[in-house]
Amino acid sequence: MKKKILSTFTIFIIVLSCFAFASAGSVAPTEKVRVIIGFKGASDAALVNAHGGEVTSQYQYVSAIAASLPPKAIVALQKNPNVAYVEPDFEVQAIGKPVKPTPSPTPTPTQSTPWGIAKINAPAVWDNGVEGLGIKVAVLDTGIDTNHADLSVAGGAYFVRTVRSYNDDNGHGTHCAGIIAAKDNAIGVVGVAPLVSLYAVKVLDRTGSGYLSWIMSGIEWSIANDMDVISMSFGSTGTVPAYETMINTAYGEGIVLVAAAGNSGSGTDTVNYPAKYSKVIAVGATDDKDVIAYFSSTGPSLSVVAPGVAIRSTYKGNSYATMSGTSMACPHAAGTVALMLSKNNELTPLQVKEALQNTAVKIGSTPNNVYGYGE
Ligand code: CA
């Protein structure tokens, strides 16, 4: 893994060098580059500033800083004895796509139960009075439509630099939120755990992508605001050490982390980060026949599979849409976790992960790289 990070970084440096060469002679100042700087001891914003860097985030829970740096400062900082690494702050993508070209503009007049909600037997759990009440779920995504008639948003935060609210300007986040907790009322759809407290943590922009540094800020916010569950329907093939440290810190604080396995398809190990981390519940996608979706990532870190093909849920603009992706499977699992916690909030993240895996309906020999411990 280290070798891979180094080679990625080498390419990054080469690209930077080309850029610097191409812009030589131009009057425009050399463009700064987004990086995440890891420190061996306490993080040092003054050091970054002294190298001409602009600090965008100084994290509380990990010794790291996100900054924009002049390219020549990268090598200088890497030589500093207090600096562990300087890595690119790359963009991470949402991993669900609409299967219909446009969302339906008008809510369906009567509530219907989407197939995935029925498949995981959520209504039977509600009949026992367990609907997620008192559990706080942070949806790290493109935001949530705060005016949707079928959703209730308890709060949130935004870390996308170009916006001033956690309202959803993409649709993906509202779709994931509805899978977790669309209201059990007379309209639209119903989610897995309709009474959870939903928090919109906007870390992805209107195009569905966001910098790793924004996602780390979203996890930090979730720790500081006592979230019980973090649902992450995004992924990347690369990572930086501070990302895992932040995730491990959240886990250590008792937060259950759930992530989409990725839409990279089958292979020896195609699971994306953060799902690939051992402390995260990695969720693959199945269809209504319990067959793995062609796009669902596979590998030894896969925990479980959940419905993720042709899923109807809420969408931005007080509407509804049908989408597919492991992005849709992740909130089915996150909602299930919320139900488990609302029944017994003493469960640790490890106990939740094990219980989820142990109660999954096994598909083939388990665990396996395609279905994990099952559905
Ligand atoms: Ca509803």
Boltz pocket constraint, residues with backbone or C-beta under 6 A from the ligand:
constraints:
  - pocket:
      binder: B
      contacts: [[A, 111], [A, 150], [A, 182], [A, 183], [A, 184], [A, 185], [A, 186], [A, 187], [A, 188], [A, 189], [A, 190]]
      max_distance: 6.0
